[in-house]
Amino acid sequence: MSCSPYQRPPVVEEALAQLSRKLPGSTVLNSPSVVRDFLLLSMADRAHEVFTVVFLNAQHQVIDVLEMFRGSLTQTSVYPREVLVECLTRQASAVILAHNHPSGHGEPSNADIALTQTLQAALALIEVRVLDHFVLTRAGVLSLAERGFI
């Protein structure tokens, strides 16, 4: 069975649907694997970069998951102002950031680290914590928090 780069196989769509039902209201810190699995399935196979934000309430429960920016094969532009607006709109207390690397290279770039620091500083002004920033490839997920960048 072959699928275009923009069409997921039915089994992946069903897995995403099941994980989506678990996300809203779930306690992220008690189930980080659900968030990782959801992001991996929804983003890792994309032929272009996408930047997604998981918005969390004060109890770190998922409010919403929003694919905010879409780019090219090797980069996407992320606008901190737009992330702040969405945090305020959703009354988020924390966020988890994620983007994919279609190239398959899972290591964060210097630009990825700088972006994370910029978003942390900007969101801190409105008292929103960045809990993690995941870099996703088909091979897996890398956590910038686990690497000590957050």
C-alpha positions in Angstrom: 0.0 0.0 0.0 1.5 3.3 -1.0 0.5 6.7 0.4 1.5 10.2 -0.7 3.6 12.1 1.8 0.5 14.1 2.8 -1.8 11.1 3.3 -1.3 8.9 6.3 -2.1 5.2 6.2 -5.5 4.4 7.8 -3.8 2.6 10.7 -1.9 5.7 11.6 -5.1 7.8 11.4 -6.8 5.4 13.8 -3.9 5.5 16.2 -3.9 9.3 16.1 -7.7 9.3 16.8 -7.2 7.1 19.8 -4.4 9.2 21.2 -6.3 12.4 20.6 -9.1 11.1 22.8 -6.6 10.5 25.6 -5.0 14.0 25.3 -7.6 16.6 26.4 -7.8 16.6 30.2 -5.0 14.0 30.6 -2.3 14.8 33.0 0.7 15.3 30.8 3.4 14.8 33.5 1.9 11.5 34.5 1.8 10.3 30.9 4.5 11.9 28.8 4.5 8.8 26.5 1.0 9.6 25.2 2.1 13.2 24.2 5.3 11.8 22.6 3.4 9.1 20.7 0.8 11.6 19.5 3.4 14.1 18.3 5.5 11.3 16.7 2.5 9.9 14.8 1.1 13.3 13.8 4.4 15.0 12.7 7.3 12.7 12.1 6.3 11.6 8.6 5.7 15.0 7.2 7.7 16.0 4.0 8.1 19.6 5.4 8.8 21.1 8.8 5.9 21.9 11.1 5.9 23.5 14.5 3.3 22.4 17.0 2.4 23.7 20.4 0.6 21.7 23.1 -1.2 24.2 25.4 -1.5 23.1 29.1 -3.5 24.4 32.1 -2.1 25.0 35.6 -2.5 21.3 36.4 -0.5 20.4 33.2 -3.6 19.0 31.5 -3.9 19.4 27.7 -6.1 22.4 26.7 -5.4 22.2 22.9 -2.8 21.0 20.4 -2.2 23.4 17.5 0.0 23.1 14.5 1.0 26.7 14.3 3.7 27.0 11.6 4.6 25.1 8.4 7.8 25.5 6.5 10.0 23.9 3.9 12.1 20.7 3.9 14.8 22.3 6.1 13.2 25.1 8.1 10.1 26.9 9.3 9.6 30.4 10.6 8.3 30.6 14.1 6.9 33.9 15.4 7.0 34.2 19.2 4.3 36.9 19.2 1.8 34.4 17.6 2.7 31.8 20.2 2.0 34.3 23.0 -1.3 35.3 21.5 -2.4 31.7 21.3 -1.3 31.1 24.9 -3.3 34.1 26.1 -6.4 33.1 24.0 -6.3 29.6 25.6 -5.3 30.8 29.0 -2.5 28.4 29.0 -0.1 28.1 32.0 2.5 25.9 30.3 3.3 24.6 26.8 5.2 21.8 25.1 6.8 22.7 21.8 7.5 20.3 19.0 8.8 20.3 15.5 9.9 17.7 13.0 13.1 17.2 11.0 12.1 15.7 7.7 15.7 15.1 6.9 15.8 12.4 9.6 18.6 14.1 11.5 17.3 14.2 15.1 19.9 16.4 16.8 18.7 20.0 17.6 20.4 22.7 15.6 21.7 25.9 17.1 18.7 27.6 15.7 16.4 25.1 17.5 18.1 25.8 20.8 18.0 29.6 20.2 14.3 29.5 19.3 13.6 27.5 22.5 15.4 30.1 24.6 13.6 33.0 22.8 10.2 31.4 23.4 11.1 30.6 27.0 12.0 34.3 27.7 9.0 35.6 25.8 6.5 33.3 27.5 8.0 33.9 30.9 6.8 37.5 30.6 3.2 36.3 30.6 3.9 33.5 33.2 3.7 30.6 30.8 6.3 27.8 31.3 8.0 25.9 28.5 8.1 22.3 29.8 9.8 20.8 26.8 10.6 21.1 23.1 10.6 17.9 21.2 12.5 17.3 17.9 10.8 14.5 16.0 12.0 12.3 13.2 10.7 8.9 11.9 13.4 7.3 14.0 12.2 8.9 17.3 11.8 11.8 19.6 14.5 14.0 21.2 13.7 16.1 24.3 15.5 19.4 24.7 14.6 19.3 28.4 16.3 15.9 28.8 19.3 17.3 27.0 19.4 20.2 29.6 18.4 23.0 27.2 15.3 23.8 29.2 
